[in-house]
Amino acid sequence: QVELVESGGGSVQSGGSLTLSCAMSRLTHSRDCRGWFRQAPGQEREGVASITSDGSSTYYDYSVKGRFTISQDGAKNTVYLQMNSLKPEDTAMYYCAADFLCPTGSQPGAVAATGAEISAWGQGTQVTVSS
C-alpha cells in the first residue's frame, strides 16, 4: 500500500515562506504524476502543483504559479513544495498525492488530468498564513 508522509507545515506571516516535504514509499507507479493539493475549511480540495515521476514536467494552479515551486529529490522518493510570498488565502490543509494522471497539454492551470482518480493521499499538513 502506498505510503505518503507530509511534513513542514506551520504558521507564517503574509509574505513569508515554507517548504513542505512528502516522503513516498511503496508507490505503484501506475500513473505518472505526484504532487500537492490543498483544502481550506468549507471549500473543496484543489490542486496546487504536480510533477512527473521523472521530473521532466511540472504543473501549477494559476493561483500559485510564480510563487510556489515543486521539486523532488534525486531518488524521486521525496517531493517538495517551496512556497514563497505566502498569502492569507494560501491557508489550508495541504495534502500530498501520488500515482495519478498528469494533465494534458490542453489543460493549462490544471494539476491533474480531468477526472483523474487519486487514491494515494497523505494525512495532510496545516499551513496558516496570517495577515
Long-range contacts (C-beta under 8 A, 24 or more apart in sequence): 1-26, 2-26, 2-27, 2-28, 2-98, 2-99, 2-119, 2-120, 4-96, 4-97, 4-98, 4-120, 4-121, 4-122, 4-123, 5-96, 5-122, 5-123, 6-94, 6-95, 6-96, 6-122, 6-123, 6-124, 6-125, 7-125, 8-125, 9-94, 9-125, 9-126, 9-127, 10-126, 10-127, 10-128, 11-128, 11-129, 11-130, 12-86, 12-127, 12-128, 12-129, 12-130, 13-129, 13-130, 13-131, 14-86, 14-87, 14-88, 14-129, 14-130, 14-131, 15-85, 15-86, 16-86, 16-129, 17-82, 17-83, 17-84, 17-85, 17-86, 18-83, 18-86, 18-127, 19-80, 19-81, 19-82, 19-83, 20-80, 20-81, 20-83, 20-94, 20-96, 20-125, 20-127, 21-78, 21-79, 21-80, 22-78, 22-79, 22-80, 22-81, 22-96, 22-122, 23-77, 23-78, 24-77, 24-78, 24-79, 24-96, 24-98, 25-77, 27-98, 27-99, 27-120, 28-99, 28-120, 29-53, 29-99, 30-99, 31-99, 31-100, 31-101, 31-102, 31-116, 32-101, 32-102, 33-59, 33-98, 33-99, 33-100, 33-101, 33-102, 33-112, 33-116, 34-72, 34-79, 34-96, 34-97, 34-98, 34-99, 34-100, 35-59, 35-70, 35-79, 35-96, 35-97, 35-100, 35-111, 35-112, 36-70, 36-79, 36-81, 36-94, 36-95, 36-96, 36-97, 36-111, 37-94, 37-95, 37-97, 37-111, 38-90, 38-92, 38-93, 38-94, 38-95, 38-127, 39-92, 39-93, 39-95, 40-91, 40-92, 40-93, 43-92, 45-95, 47-110, 47-111, 47-112, 48-81, 48-94, 48-111, 49-81, 49-111, 50-100, 50-102, 50-103, 50-111, 50-112, 51-79, 52-102, 57-102, 59-102, 59-103, 59-110, 59-111, 60-109, 60-111, 61-109, 61-110, 61-111, 62-109, 63-89, 64-90, 65-109, 83-127, 86-127, 86-129, 87-129, 88-129, 88-130, 88-131, 89-129, 90-127, 90-129, 91-127, 91-128, 91-129, 92-126, 92-127, 93-124, 93-125, 93-126, 93-127, 94-124, 94-125, 94-126, 94-127, 95-121, 95-122, 95-123, 95-124, 96-121, 96-122, 97-121, 97-122
